[in-house]
């Protein structure tokens, strides 16, 4: 089996998530037997920036434009429109974030780490 370059892998990941963006939450619920709901709950409970810092600004970053578009509809429009002032959606590669060094107070990543190669590049970038 031929070795796939990191660039080719990234293109495959972007293409796949572009195709499944509208189904992503359902697929996570189904494939994890609902555990993803608990995992998200725990992550938010540990971070909870809005409770400690009501003026917090959040960057929601994803490698795929379609995933950001679905997230925007789900979390920033309609009954959640007030969030749009504190959350910005940004398309970005976790290995090379479009930010200056040392400009964030914190960072989290959920399921995306499994799709980033080489992962060490992402770890270095976040740290």
MARNU-380300 format. One line per field, with one value per atom (N, C-alpha, C, CB): atom name; residue in one letter; y, x, z. Coordinates in Angstrom, 2 decimals, decimal comma. Each point is the difference from the previous one (the first is absolute). Glycine has a CB too. Layout:
! residues N
atom: (CA/...)
type: (A/...)
py: (Y/...)
px: (X/...)
pz: (Z/...)
END
This chain:
! residues 127
atom: (N/CA/C/CB/N/CA/C/CB/N/CA/C/CB/N/CA/C/CB/N/CA/C/CB/N/CA/C/CB/N/CA/C/CB/N/CA/C/CB/N/CA/C/CB/N/CA/C/CB/N/CA/C/CB/N/CA/C/CB/N/CA/C/CB/N/CA/C/CB/N/CA/C/CB/N/CA/C/CB/N/CA/C/CB/N/CA/C/CB/N/CA/C/CB/N/CA/C/CB/N/CA/C/CB/N/CA/C/CB/N/CA/C/CB/N/CA/C/CB/N/CA/C/CB/N/CA/C/CB/N/CA/C/CB/N/CA/C/CB/N/CA/C/CB/N/CA/C/CB/N/CA/C/CB/N/CA/C/CB/N/CA/C/CB/N/CA/C/CB/N/CA/C/CB/N/CA/C/CB/N/CA/C/CB/N/CA/C/CB/N/CA/C/CB/N/CA/C/CB/N/CA/C/CB/N/CA/C/CB/N/CA/C/CB/N/CA/C/CB/N/CA/C/CB/N/CA/C/CB/N/CA/C/CB/N/CA/C/CB/N/CA/C/CB/N/CA/C/CB/N/CA/C/CB/N/CA/C/CB/N/CA/C/CB/N/CA/C/CB/N/CA/C/CB/N/CA/C/CB/N/CA/C/CB/N/CA/C/CB/N/CA/C/CB/N/CA/C/CB/N/CA/C/CB/N/CA/C/CB/N/CA/C/CB/N/CA/C/CB/N/CA/C/CB/N/CA/C/CB/N/CA/C/CB/N/CA/C/CB/N/CA/C/CB/N/CA/C/CB/N/CA/C/CB/N/CA/C/CB/N/CA/C/CB/N/CA/C/CB/N/CA/C/CB/N/CA/C/CB/N/CA/C/CB/N/CA/C/CB/N/CA/C/CB/N/CA/C/CB/N/CA/C/CB/N/CA/C/CB/N/CA/C/CB/N/CA/C/CB/N/CA/C/CB/N/CA/C/CB/N/CA/C/CB/N/CA/C/CB/N/CA/C/CB/N/CA/C/CB/N/CA/C/CB/N/CA/C/CB/N/CA/C/CB/N/CA/C/CB/N/CA/C/CB/N/CA/C/CB/N/CA/C/CB/N/CA/C/CB/N/CA/C/CB/N/CA/C/CB/N/CA/C/CB/N/CA/C/CB/N/CA/C/CB/N/CA/C/CB/N/CA/C/CB/N/CA/C/CB/N/CA/C/CB/N/CA/C/CB/N/CA/C/CB/N/CA/C/CB/N/CA/C/CB/N/CA/C/CB/N/CA/C/CB/N/CA/C/CB/N/CA/C/CB/N/CA/C/CB/N/CA/C/CB/N/CA/C/CB/N/CA/C/CB/N/CA/C/CB/N/CA/C/CB/N/CA/C/CB/N/CA/C/CB/N/CA/C/CB/N/CA/C/CB/N/CA/C/CB/N/CA/C/CB)
type: (X/X/X/X/X/X/X/X/X/X/X/X/X/X/X/X/X/X/X/X/X/X/X/X/X/X/X/X/X/X/X/X/X/X/X/X/X/X/X/X/X/X/X/X/X/X/X/X/X/X/X/X/X/X/X/X/X/X/X/X/X/X/X/X/X/X/X/X/X/X/X/X/X/X/X/X/X/X/X/X/X/X/X/X/X/X/X/X/X/X/X/X/X/X/X/X/X/X/X/X/X/X/X/X/X/X/X/X/X/X/X/X/X/X/X/X/X/X/X/X/X/X/X/X/X/X/X/X/X/X/X/X/X/X/X/X/X/X/X/X/X/X/X/X/X/X/X/X/X/X/X/X/X/X/X/X/X/X/X/X/X/X/X/X/X/X/X/X/X/X/X/X/X/X/X/X/X/X/X/X/X/X/X/X/X/X/X/X/X/X/X/X/X/X/X/X/X/X/X/X/X/X/X/X/X/X/X/X/X/X/X/X/X/X/X/X/X/X/X/X/X/X/X/X/X/X/X/X/X/X/X/X/X/X/X/X/X/X/X/X/X/X/X/X/X/X/X/X/X/X/X/X/X/X/X/X/X/X/X/X/X/X/X/X/X/X/X/X/X/X/X/X/X/X/X/X/X/X/X/X/X/X/X/X/X/X/X/X/X/X/X/X/X/X/X/X/X/X/X/X/X/X/X/X/X/X/X/X/X/X/X/X/X/X/X/X/X/X/X/X/X/X/X/X/X/X/X/X/X/X/X/X/X/X/X/X/X/X/X/X/X/X/X/X/X/X/X/X/X/X/X/X/X/X/X/X/X/X/X/X/X/X/X/X/X/X/X/X/X/X/X/X/X/X/X/X/X/X/X/X/X/X/X/X/X/X/X/X/X/X/X/X/X/X/X/X/X/X/X/X/X/X/X/X/X/X/X/X/X/X/X/X/X/X/X/X/X/X/X/X/X/X/X/X/X/X/X/X/X/X/X/X/X/X/X/X/X/X/X/X/X/X/X/X/X/X/X/X/X/X/X/X/X/X/X/X/X/X/X/X/X/X/X/X/X/X/X/X/X/X/X/X/X/X/X/X/X/X/X/X/X/X/X/X/X/X/X/X/X/X/X/X/X/X/X/X/X/X/X/X/X/X/X/X/X/X/X/X)
py: (-1,18/1,18/1,25/-1,25/2,19/1,21/0,92/-0,18/0,82/0,97/1,29/-1,01/1,54/1,25/1,15/-1,20/2,26/1,16/0,71/0,26/0,54/0,76/0,96/-0,18/0,73/0,91/-0,76/1,43/-2,61/-0,81/-0,42/-0,83/0,45/-0,37/1,17/-1,61/2,80/1,19/0,26/0,96/-1,14/0,19/-1,03/0,91/-2,16/-1,04/0,32/-1,70/2,14/0,37/1,16/-0,79/1,83/1,16/-0,41/1,50/-2,30/-0,45/-0,84/0,04/-0,97/-0,86/0,81/-1,87/2,76/0,78/1,03/-0,33/0,75/0,85/-0,72/1,21/-2,51/-0,79/-0,35/-0,93/0,67/-0,47/1,09/-2,20/3,44/1,07/0,03/1,31/-1,44/0,04/-1,20/1,30/-2,38/-1,23/-0,21/-0,97/1,86/-0,22/-0,31/1,53/-0,71/-0,24/-1,34/2,47/-2,77/-1,29/-1,15/1,03/-0,95/-1,07/-0,16/0,41/0,68/-0,08/-0,66/2,05/-1,65/-0,60/-1,51/2,19/-2,55/-1,40/-0,84/0,73/-0,26/-0,79/-0,10/0,68/0,28/-0,06/-0,51/1,90/-2,34/-0,45/1,09/-2,37/3,61/1,13/0,53/-0,92/0,30/0,45/1,38/-2,37/2,76/1,31/1,13/-0,96/0,75/1,02/0,22/-0,64/-0,44/0,07/0,62/-2,01/1,60/0,54/1,51/-2,17/2,67/1,45/0,70/-0,42/-0,17/0,55/0,15/-1,04/-0,01/0,06/1,07/-2,44/2,54/1,00/1,41/-1,56/1,83/1,32/0,27/-0,15/-0,85/0,17/0,35/-1,62/1,02/0,28/1,40/-2,44/2,88/1,30/1,13/-1,14/1,10/0,98/1,45/-1,81/2,31/1,37/1,07/-0,79/0,60/1,02/0,23/-0,62/-0,41/0,13/0,80/-2,18/1,91/0,68/1,35/-2,23/2,30/1,19/0,36/-0,59/1,35/0,28/0,75/0,04/0,62/0,74/-0,80/2,12/-3,42/-0,84/0,04/-1,48/1,39/-0,12/-1,40/2,53/-3,21/-1,38/-0,08/-0,88/0,19/-0,32/-1,46/1,72/-1,96/-1,36/-0,32/0,16/-1,00/-0,27/-1,41/1,60/-1,73/-1,31/0,03/-0,41/-0,76/-0,18/0,10/-1,45/1,25/-0,10/1,09/-2,45/3,20/1,08/-0,51/1,18/-2,33/-0,52/-0,30/-0,96/0,48/-0,25/1,31/-2,05/3,09/1,31/0,54/0,46/-0,64/0,47/-0,70/0,48/-1,79/-0,73/0,44/-1,96/2,15/0,47/1,39/-1,40/2,25/1,36/-0,04/0,87/-1,68/-0,12/-0,54/-0,37/-0,63/-0,66/0,84/-2,15/2,86/0,66/1,53/-2,00/2,61/1,46/0,72/-0,35/-0,39/0,64/-0,35/-0,06/0,69/-0,28/0,34/-1,80/0,83/0,25/0,25/-1,43/1,16/0,21/1,21/-2,46/3,34/1,13/0,87/-0,02/0,12/0,84/-0,51/0,57/-1,83/-0,57/0,51/-2,02/2,49/0,39/1,16/-0,80/1,54/1,09/-0,51/1,53/-2,72/-0,51/-1,22/0,86/-1,42/-1,16/0,30/-1,55/1,32/0,20/-1,34/2,40/-2,72/-1,23/0,30/-0,88/0,07/0,21/-1,32/1,95/-2,00/-1,20/0,00/-0,06/-1,05/-0,05/-1,43/2,12/-2,28/-1,26/-0,05/-0,12/-0,90/-0,11/-0,08/-1,12/0,87/-0,07/1,36/-2,31/3,25/1,35/0,97/-0,86/1,27/0,87/1,43/-1,44/2,13/1,36/1,03/-0,70/0,49/0,86/0,27/-0,92/2,07/0,23/-0,89/2,39/-2,68/-0,81/0,66/-0,89/0,06/0,44/1,00/-0,39/0,23/0,96/-0,56/1,00/-2,26/-0,62/-0,33/-0,93/0,97/-0,41/-1,50/2,26/-2,89/-1,44/-0,55/0,25/-1,57/-0,68/-1,39/1,33/-1,77/-1,38/-0,59/0,53/-1,83/-0,72/-1,28/0,96/-1,28/-1,19/-1,15/1,43/-1,70/-1,17/0,26/-0,71/1,95/0,34/-0,53/1,97/-2,18/-0,43/-1,33/1,22/-2,05/-1,31/0,11/-0,98/2,14/0,18/0,83/-0,18/0,62/0,86/-0,85/1,99/-1,86/-0,65/1,03/-2,26/2,32/-0,66/0,71/-0,76/0,01/0,57/0,88/-2,00/1,64/0,77/1,46/-2,07/2,32/1,39/0,77/-0,73/0,06/0,64/0,26/-1,14/0,15/0,17/1,19/-2,47/2,56/1,11/1,33/-1,52/1,57/1,24/0,49/-0,69/-0,22/0,40/0,42/-1,56/0,81/0,34/1,24/-2,41)
px: (0,84/-0,84/0,89/-1,85/1,55/0,81/-0,18/-0,18/1,27/-0,02/-0,67/2,11/-3,02/-0,68/0,72/-2,23/2,52/0,67/-0,96/1,47/-0,91/-0,83/-0,92/1,80/-1,31/-0,81/-1,18/2,05/-1,78/-1,07/-1,01/1,59/-1,08/-0,87/-0,92/1,76/-1,18/-0,79/-1,09/1,99/-1,69/-1,00/-1,12/1,77/-1,41/-1,02/-0,89/1,55/-0,95/-0,76/-0,94/1,88/-1,36/-0,82/-1,17/2,02/-1,74/-1,05/-1,06/1,67/-1,24/-0,94/-0,91/1,65/-1,06/-0,81/-0,86/1,75/-1,30/-0,85/-1,26/2,02/-1,88/-1,15/-0,93/1,40/-0,87/-0,84/-0,37/1,07/-0,70/-0,20/-1,42/1,73/-2,73/-1,39/-0,40/-0,51/1,25/-0,29/0,95/-0,87/1,81/1,09/-0,50/1,39/-2,29/-0,47/-0,72/-0,23/-0,65/-0,69/1,00/-1,98/2,96/0,98/0,80/0,15/0,23/0,71/-0,87/1,30/-2,57/-0,92/-0,12/-1,28/1,06/-0,21/1,25/-1,70/2,83/1,22/0,59/0,44/-0,75/0,51/-1,05/1,54/-2,67/-1,12/-0,41/0,80/-0,75/-0,44/1,05/-2,23/3,39/1,03/0,54/0,61/-0,65/0,51/-0,74/0,63/-1,89/-0,78/0,61/-2,11/2,43/0,64/1,39/-1,31/2,07/1,35/-0,04/0,75/-1,67/-0,13/-0,41/-0,62/-0,33/-0,47/1,17/-2,26/3,08/1,16/1,00/-0,30/0,54/0,95/-0,50/0,74/-1,99/-0,56/-0,01/-1,41/1,08/-0,02/1,39/-1,91/2,94/1,36/0,46/0,49/-0,92/0,45/-0,88/0,87/-2,16/-1,00/0,48/-0,96/1,49/0,55/-1,05/1,72/-2,93/-1,05/-0,37/-0,85/0,96/-0,32/1,08/-1,25/2,52/1,11/0,31/0,92/-1,10/0,36/-1,14/2,47/-3,44/-1,18/0,32/-1,31/2,45/0,37/0,94/-0,30/0,39/0,92/-0,33/0,28/0,76/-0,13/0,50/0,31/-1,06/0,31/0,24/-1,37/2,43/0,24/-0,38/1,88/-2,88/-0,40/0,71/-2,29/3,30/0,80/-0,25/1,73/-1,75/-0,13/0,74/-2,23/2,67/0,75/-0,91/1,63/-2,92/-0,95/-1,05/0,39/-0,52/-0,99/-1,42/1,49/-1,84/-1,36/-0,32/0,14/0,84/-0,23/-0,25/1,46/-0,72/-0,22/-1,37/2,44/-2,86/-1,31/-1,11/0,92/-0,81/-1,00/0,00/0,25/0,94/0,10/-0,59/2,03/-1,83/-0,55/-1,51/1,98/-2,59/-1,46/-0,49/0,01/0,70/-0,43/0,24/0,48/0,64/0,40/0,01/1,33/-1,44/0,13/-1,19/2,43/-3,42/-1,15/-1,28/1,16/-2,26/-1,28/0,03/-0,39/0,01/-0,10/1,36/-2,03/3,13/1,34/0,71/0,13/-0,87/0,60/0,88/-1,97/1,65/0,80/1,43/-2,08/2,31/1,34/0,92/-0,99/0,40/0,82/0,93/-1,82/1,55/0,90/1,22/-1,98/1,88/1,13/0,69/-1,17/0,59/0,60/0,23/-1,13/2,35/0,34/0,42/0,72/-1,27/0,35/1,15/-2,37/3,43/1,19/0,44/0,72/-0,56/0,54/1,51/-1,87/2,38/1,42/0,50/-0,24/1,53/0,70/0,61/0,48/-0,81/0,49/1,51/-2,10/2,78/1,47/0,64/-0,15/-0,62/0,50/-1,15/1,74/-1,97/-1,13/0,28/-0,59/-0,42/0,18/-0,01/-1,07/1,93/0,03/1,45/-2,22/2,46/1,35/0,26/-0,07/1,31/0,36/-0,48/2,00/-2,36/-0,35/-1,15/2,35/-3,34/-1,11/-1,28/1,01/-1,02/-1,20/0,21/-0,58/-0,50/0,06/-0,23/-0,80/0,23/-0,24/-0,41/-0,66/0,76/-0,39/-0,50/1,69/-2,69/-0,48/-0,14/-1,22/1,25/-0,27/-0,73/2,06/-3,09/-0,78/0,37/-1,88/1,06/0,19/0,96/-2,29/2,59/0,82/1,42/-1,37/1,92/1,38/0,24/0,17/-1,20/0,17/0,22/-1,44/1,12/0,11/1,20/-2,44/3,25/1,15/1,27/-1,12/1,84/1,30/1,00/-1,09/2,26/0,44/-0,55/2,09/-2,55/-0,62/0,99/-1,51/2,77/1,01/-0,01/1,40/-1,66/-0,07/-1,13/0,94/-2,05/-1,14/0,34/-1,61/2,18/0,38/0,94/-0,27/1,29/0,95/-0,70/1,83/-2,71/-0,69/-0,86/0,00/-0,73/-0,86/0,82/-1,77/2,81/0,85/0,84/0,07)
pz: (0,00/0,00/0,00/1,22/-2,10/-0,14/1,20/-2,49/2,88/1,09/-0,48/1,00/-0,23/-0,34/0,69/-0,28/-0,47/0,60/0,95/-2,04/2,93/0,93/-0,76/1,76/-2,85/-0,82/-0,63/-0,47/-0,06/-0,58/1,06/-1,76/2,93/1,12/0,36/0,87/-0,78/0,33/-1,03/1,13/-2,39/-1,05/0,14/-1,53/1,82/0,18/1,20/-1,01/2,10/1,19/-0,31/1,48/-2,13/-0,34/-0,91/0,22/-1,22/-0,92/0,72/-1,86/2,71/0,70/0,92/-0,13/0,93/0,93/-0,73/1,76/-2,92/-0,82/-0,44/-0,77/0,48/-0,43/1,15/-1,82/3,01/1,11/1,01/-0,29/0,02/0,99/0,57/-1,20/0,34/0,46/0,84/-2,01/1,91/0,74/1,17/-2,10/2,30/0,96/1,41/-1,37/1,89/1,37/0,12/0,33/-1,28/0,02/-0,03/-1,15/0,26/-0,10/1,28/-2,45/3,08/1,29/1,05/-0,58/0,65/0,98/-0,25/0,19/-1,44/-0,36/0,22/-1,67/1,13/0,07/1,41/-2,33/3,19/1,37/0,99/-0,55/0,02/0,84/0,99/-0,22/-0,24/0,82/0,96/-0,19/0,28/0,93/-0,34/0,36/-1,63/-0,39/0,71/-2,22/2,53/0,73/1,38/-1,26/1,93/1,31/-0,10/0,74/-1,74/-0,17/-0,19/-1,00/0,18/-0,22/1,29/-2,41/3,11/1,27/0,97/-0,36/0,48/0,91/-0,42/0,47/-1,76/-0,47/0,32/-1,83/1,54/0,28/1,50/-2,08/2,87/1,45/0,55/0,12/-0,70/0,44/-0,41/-0,14/-1,02/-0,52/0,51/-2,04/1,76/0,44/0,01/1,36/-2,45/0,01/0,26/-1,55/1,08/0,18/1,44/-2,20/3,04/1,43/0,71/-0,05/-0,29/0,67/-0,63/0,60/-1,93/-0,75/-0,95/0,17/0,28/-0,84/-1,29/2,08/-2,18/-1,22/-0,90/1,27/-1,05/-0,77/-1,50/2,02/-2,82/-1,45/-0,38/-0,39/-0,46/-0,38/-1,50/1,92/-2,31/-1,40/-0,21/-0,20/-0,62/-0,36/-1,32/1,19/-1,15/-1,18/-0,52/0,82/-2,13/-0,64/-1,32/1,12/-1,54/-1,23/-1,23/1,24/-1,03/-1,11/0,07/-0,08/-0,99/-0,07/0,27/-1,63/1,07/0,17/1,46/-2,30/3,05/1,43/0,73/-0,11/-0,23/0,62/-0,35/-0,08/-1,18/-0,43/0,79/-2,30/2,49/0,78/1,46/-1,55/2,11/1,38/0,17/0,28/-1,27/0,08/0,05/-1,25/0,40/-0,01/1,35/-2,50/3,02/1,23/1,26/-1,12/1,17/1,25/-0,02/0,38/-1,56/-0,04/-0,63/-0,13/-0,32/-0,63/0,76/-2,24/1,87/0,64/1,47/-1,66/2,49/1,45/0,66/0,03/-0,75/0,55/-0,62/0,40/-1,03/-0,73/0,90/-1,54/2,82/0,90/0,13/1,24/-1,51/0,08/-1,11/1,05/-2,14/-1,16/0,32/-1,48/2,54/0,39/0,77/0,08/0,50/0,79/-0,62/2,00/-3,08/-0,65/-1,46/1,62/-2,07/-1,42/-0,59/0,43/-1,60/-0,71/-0,96/0,20/-0,12/-0,82/-0,60/1,44/-2,76/-0,63/0,21/-1,73/2,27/0,33/0,04/1,30/-1,52/0,11/1,40/-2,53/3,30/1,37/0,12/0,52/-1,63/0,02/-0,21/-0,86/0,30/-0,30/0,21/-1,68/2,91/0,29/-0,47/1,99/-2,50/-0,51/1,12/-2,14/3,14/1,19/0,39/0,78/-0,18/0,52/1,22/-0,85/1,12/1,17/1,29/-1,24/2,18/1,36/0,05/0,61/-1,48/-0,01/0,62/-2,04/2,44/0,57/1,47/-2,25/3,00/1,40/0,16/0,65/-1,67/0,08/-1,34/2,38/-2,50/-1,24/0,34/-1,35/0,63/0,13/-1,39/2,16/-2,20/-1,24/0,41/-1,24/0,51/0,35/-0,91/0,82/-1,79/-0,85/-1,14/0,60/-0,89/-1,14/0,04/-0,18/1,36/0,11/-0,71/2,17/-2,23/-0,64/-1,51/1,78/-2,35/-1,45/-0,42/-0,09/1,03/-0,33/-0,05/1,09/-2,18/-0,15/-0,53/-0,44/0,97/1,22/1,23/-1,18/2,13/1,21/0,78/0,14/-0,20/0,73/-0,44/0,22/-1,49/-0,49/0,68/-2,21/2,41/0,67/1,47/-1,59/2,25/1,41/0,16/0,39/-1,27/0,07/-0,24/-0,78/-0,19/-0,34/1,15/-2,41/3,04/1,10/1,21/-0,83/1,11/1,16/-0,25/0,60)
END
